[in-house]
Amino acid sequence: MERFIIKDQKKLRFGHTTGSCAAAAAKAAAHILYSGVISESVTIDTPKGWELKLAVEDVHVSVETPNGKTVRCAVRKDAGDDPDVTNGILIYAAVSANNSGDIIITGGKGVGLVTKKGLD
């Protein structure tokens, strides 16, 4: 479902944030890791209460980590009708199992680290 905003008397289509793309990619990677099923899309709820269904791209499953299997996949950023420089790029997330039972979230090269509670 597309959503719009009127800005300066123009109807602009909403896109989705880089954070929503990262959350969706992480959810998709976790689902693939634990279910073994590669899905074409993933659904997330945004902080605004909107449900987004986003395509999952560039799925890679590897068994090269000390903890076993890692799944990496991406969601393509769509900035809507008011695009920024990240419009169209793939936002990646990688998920791997660990033996601690904890969830550990870190940022990659060029990406800031998570500093506030976010993903449940």
C-alpha positions, 0 to 999 in steps of 0.5 A: 500500500503506497502512502502519500504526503502533500508538500508545497502543493505536490503529492509525494510518495513516501519511501522507507528509511534506511533503518526500516531497510536494515530491520527488514534485512535483519528479520529476513536473515534471521528467518532464513537462518532458523527456518532454512526457507528463503523468502522473496519478501519480508514484512515489518511494522514501522514506528509509525505503525505502518506495515511494510512488505519489502523484497529480499535480495542478494541472499547468501548462506555460508558456514564459514564462521566459528559459530556455524552458519551465517545468512546475509541478505539485503533490502533495496532502499526506496526513498520515495518521491523526495529521494536522498543519496541512499535511494536505490542502494542495497542495505545489508544485514548478516545474522549468525548463531552464537552460543551465548543466547544473547542477541548482539547487534553491530554496525558494519564498515561505514555504518554507525553502531546501534546505541539505543534499544530498537529491534526486539 
